[in-house]
Amino acid sequence: MRTEIVLFDKKEDCCGCGSCMNVCPKSAISMQEDEFGYKYPAIDTNLCVGCGLCQKACAFQNGKVEHEPLLTFAASARKGEILRKSSSGGLFAVLAGKTLSENGAVFGAAYDEQLQVRHICIESAGQLPALQGSKYVQSDTGNTFSQVKKMLREGRKVLYSGTPCQIAGLYGYLGGDQENLTTIDLICHGVPNGRMFGDYLKSLGNVERFTFRDKSIGWGISGTSLVDGKTVKIWESASPYVYYFSKGMIHRDSCYQCRYACKNRPADITLGDFWGIEKQHPEFLKVFRHECGISAVIVNSEKGKRFLRDCQGELVLKKSEFGKVQAGNTQLRQPSALSPKRAEILALYRDGGWEAVEKRFNENIGLHRYSSQIKSYIPASVKSVLKKVKH
Ligand SMILES: Cc1cc2nc3c(=O)[nH]c(=O)nc-3n(C[C@H](O)[C@H](O)[C@H](O)COP(=O)(O)OP(=O)(O)OC[C@H]3O[C@@H](n4cnc5c(N)ncnc54)[C@H](O)[C@@H]3O)c2cc1C
């Protein structure tokens, strides 16, 4: 008799990485939206043969991360052009550029024509800007894990970047590390879903371009959007989507139980923002331009060490310590806290659509709506002094 496969009992046990879907030899698994728009694997029992490969590939439930941080740096790209297009210190673009220059392939998250976020593969430097910049929504990995396997079999070098659960999912799918594969995981706050993001965009008008983080506003979580031909600022405190994201109120269930929100990271290299650098390394503020973004780089493997060493000519690198990055980045200590308001917001979304969520936001936000905008008028040098005083 065929074994009935159960992929997860509770929603928080599935991170939606798509490893099970990619590994299924019968294409019996597809990713389906739940009532709120978060995607979960669904098994077509007519196609399933009960082989159990999908359960074995699930790193979120089975995987154990052995890595410990080996080295930690504050860093930024040397080239202004890279820094301008990147959300943080531009490390990803430098590492990706190195891979591309060696005829390798790079996988990362890009907007598609409908401004939905998907993982894609790029093979030339001209395509790199599509992957640059943080998109604060769960990226659909599609069949990229299978693509990676094929490229590795052909002897190509591959760099794959994603959230830690996506990287762990990739290793789960591949059955372990591979010589020509290098990975980057991002320090991750959590992910809302694509349907919600799409509905938010519709509420803005005809959106041609959306950037979560725009350095012309400073190094922070405010961006710009091109709506009906006009550039519109997306202030963190005035945007219901960005505000509820940054307060951790609309993440996927598994994000609140994230097993990678700690020092044991699945990728060769971890990248994030070096929040709190003013306090941890005031001496570095003479070396980096604060307003251009400063990355935290955590090297987790010997392969990661070699890779970073090969890129050092393109980077400003200053040695730091894991604890100093962790001090300003909760996501390296524990997952985002489950807000009691999340259930209310999700129920409003399910029953009344994005309009109902926006209505709630407008009724509650008050004068706080202007706080990101006001902060943006304070010069970066004054802000870093204020931050030091605050700490
Ligand atoms: C959902 C999310 C939450 C984050 N939360 C934090 C946090 O709490 N603290 C922190 O320090 N840093 C966080 N980051 C990381 C930070 O925003 C920067 O992405 C990171 O510092 C790399 O910056 P960069 O300048 O090197 O590259 P950038 O050019 O800014 O980023 C490009 C890289 O990000 C990847 N990427 C973009 N969007 C996504 C996505 N939706 N899913 C998977 N990969 C994506 C691209 O594939 C590419 O590899 C988060 C990123 C994401 C996507």
The ligand as an SDF file (V2000), in Angstrom:
LIG
                    3D

 53 58  0  0  0  0  0  0  0  0999 V2000
   13.0240   39.8220    3.4640 C   0  0  0  0  0  0  0  0  0  0  0  0
   14.3300   40.3990    3.9240 C   0  0  0  0  0  0  0  0  0  0  0  0
   14.4990   40.7200    5.2630 C   0  0  0  0  0  0  0  0  0  0  0  0
   15.7250   41.2440    5.7100 C   0  0  0  0  0  0  0  0  0  0  0  0
   15.8760   41.5390    7.0340 N   0  0  0  0  0  0  0  0  0  0  0  0
   17.0660   42.0170    7.4700 C   0  0  0  0  0  0  0  0  0  0  0  0
   17.2760   42.2920    8.8670 C   0  0  0  0  0  0  0  0  0  0  0  0
   16.3860   42.1430    9.6870 O   0  0  0  0  0  0  0  0  0  0  0  0
   18.5090   42.7440    9.2600 N   0  0  0  0  0  0  0  0  0  0  0  0
   19.5300   42.9180    8.3680 C   0  0  0  0  0  0  0  0  0  0  0  0
   20.6160   43.3170    8.7700 O   0  0  0  0  0  0  0  0  0  0  0  0
   19.3560   42.6710    7.0540 N   0  0  0  0  0  0  0  0  0  0  0  0
   18.1640   42.2150    6.5950 C   0  0  0  0  0  0  0  0  0  0  0  0
   17.9870   41.9320    5.2590 N   0  0  0  0  0  0  0  0  0  0  0  0
   19.1650   42.0230    4.3700 C   0  0  0  0  0  0  0  0  0  0  0  0
   19.4410   43.4180    3.8500 C   0  0  0  0  0  0  0  0  0  0  0  0
   18.2320   44.0840    3.5220 O   0  0  0  0  0  0  0  0  0  0  0  0
   20.2980   43.3590    2.5620 C   0  0  0  0  0  0  0  0  0  0  0  0
   19.6430   42.5620    1.6000 O   0  0  0  0  0  0  0  0  0  0  0  0
   21.6220   42.7080    2.7870 C   0  0  0  0  0  0  0  0  0  0  0  0
   22.3070   43.4470    3.7560 O   0  0  0  0  0  0  0  0  0  0  0  0
   22.4410   42.6280    1.5020 C   0  0  0  0  0  0  0  0  0  0  0  0
   22.7330   43.9020    1.1030 O   0  0  0  0  0  0  0  0  0  0  0  0
   23.6820   44.2110   -0.1440 P   0  0  0  0  0  0  0  0  0  0  0  0
   23.8570   45.6720   -0.1920 O   0  0  0  0  0  0  0  0  0  0  0  0
   24.8950   43.3280   -0.0970 O   0  0  0  0  0  0  0  0  0  0  0  0
   22.8630   43.6540   -1.3880 O   0  0  0  0  0  0  0  0  0  0  0  0
   21.5010   44.2380   -2.0340 P   0  0  0  0  0  0  0  0  0  0  0  0
   21.8070   44.5910   -3.4330 O   0  0  0  0  0  0  0  0  0  0  0  0
   20.8710   45.2390   -1.1930 O   0  0  0  0  0  0  0  0  0  0  0  0
   20.5850   42.9590   -1.9860 O   0  0  0  0  0  0  0  0  0  0  0  0
   20.5150   42.0420   -3.0220 C   0  0  0  0  0  0  0  0  0  0  0  0
   20.4590   40.6620   -2.4870 C   0  0  0  0  0  0  0  0  0  0  0  0
   19.2670   40.4590   -1.7230 O   0  0  0  0  0  0  0  0  0  0  0  0
   18.5710   39.3510   -2.2690 C   0  0  0  0  0  0  0  0  0  0  0  0
   17.1530   39.5410   -2.0490 N   0  0  0  0  0  0  0  0  0  0  0  0
   16.4420   40.6580   -2.2370 C   0  0  0  0  0  0  0  0  0  0  0  0
   15.1670   40.4420   -1.9190 N   0  0  0  0  0  0  0  0  0  0  0  0
   15.0630   39.1490   -1.5610 C   0  0  0  0  0  0  0  0  0  0  0  0
   13.9800   38.3230   -1.1640 C   0  0  0  0  0  0  0  0  0  0  0  0
   12.7480   38.7850   -1.0560 N   0  0  0  0  0  0  0  0  0  0  0  0
   14.2390   37.0410   -0.8530 N   0  0  0  0  0  0  0  0  0  0  0  0
   15.4790   36.5310   -0.9630 C   0  0  0  0  0  0  0  0  0  0  0  0
   16.5530   37.2730   -1.3330 N   0  0  0  0  0  0  0  0  0  0  0  0
   16.3340   38.5550   -1.6230 C   0  0  0  0  0  0  0  0  0  0  0  0
   18.9460   39.3510   -3.7410 C   0  0  0  0  0  0  0  0  0  0  0  0
   18.7800   38.0660   -4.2740 O   0  0  0  0  0  0  0  0  0  0  0  0
   20.4150   39.7180   -3.6540 C   0  0  0  0  0  0  0  0  0  0  0  0
   21.1620   38.5930   -3.3150 O   0  0  0  0  0  0  0  0  0  0  0  0
   16.7820   41.4410    4.7820 C   0  0  0  0  0  0  0  0  0  0  0  0
   16.5890   41.1500    3.4290 C   0  0  0  0  0  0  0  0  0  0  0  0
   15.3840   40.6170    3.0010 C   0  0  0  0  0  0  0  0  0  0  0  0
   15.2060   40.2930    1.5390 C   0  0  0  0  0  0  0  0  0  0  0  0
  1  2  1  0
  2  3  1  0
  2 52  2  0
  3  4  2  0
  4  5  1  0
  4 50  1  0
  5  6  2  0
  6  7  1  0
  6 13  1  0
  7  8  2  0
  7  9  1  0
  9 10  1  0
 10 11  2  0
 10 12  1  0
 12 13  2  0
 13 14  1  0
 14 15  1  0
 14 50  1  0
 15 16  1  0
 16 17  1  0
 16 18  1  0
 18 19  1  0
 18 20  1  0
 20 21  1  0
 20 22  1  0
 22 23  1  0
 23 24  1  0
 24 25  2  0
 24 26  1  0
 24 27  1  0
 27 28  1  0
 28 29  2  0
 28 30  1  0
 28 31  1  0
 31 32  1  0
 32 33  1  0
 33 34  1  0
 33 48  1  0
 34 35  1  0
 35 36  1  0
 35 46  1  0
 36 37  1  0
 36 45  1  0
 37 38  2  0
 38 39  1  0
 39 40  1  0
 39 45  2  0
 40 41  1  0
 40 42  2  0
 42 43  1  0
 43 44  2  0
 44 45  1  0
 46 47  1  0
 46 48  1  0
 48 49  1  0
 50 51  2  0
 51 52  1  0
 52 53  1  0
M  END
$$$$
